[in-house]
């Protein structure tokens, strides 16, 4: 999808075959996304339990 940024190697290899660096970047993006989702869920659980404590 993002071959325009990488002129030197895009001609040498087929566009369907991402480089190791691109695979690493995609993996990092996935890890960061799942990490943020976990953090958000944790925060929501804390807020819910805090609300329940205040209501008692």
N, C-alpha and C positions, 0 to 999 in steps of 0.2 A: 504493500500500500504506500510506503513512504520511501520509494527508491530515489526520488528527485534530490534528496539531501545528500545522497551517497553516489556521486557521479563516477568516481574512479573505479569502483567495483561493480557497479550495476551492469556495465557492459560485459564484464568478465564472467559473471555467473547468471544463470536463469533467475528471473524475478521470483519464481516459486520457491527458491532455496535461500532462506534468510541466513545471514552470517552469524557467527557465534556471538558477536557483540549485540546484534539485534535480538537474538534469542535471550541473551542475558537481560537486555532492557525490558523485553516483554515479560520475562519471569519476575523481574523486580516490580513492574507495574502491578502484576497479579498479586504478588505478596503484599505490597503496600495497600492495595484495595481491600484484601481480606483482613489485613491488620486494622485498617480504619473501620471496617464493618464490625469487627470484634470489639474495638474500643467503643463504638457508638452503642452497641448492644449493652456493654457493661455500664455505660453512663446511664442509659435508659433504665436499666434494672436498679441502679442506685437511686435515681430520681423517684421511681415507683415506690421503692421501700421507704424512702424519706417521706413521701406523701402519706403512706400508710402509717408511719410512726406519728406524724403530726395529727392524723385523724383520731388516734387512740386517746 
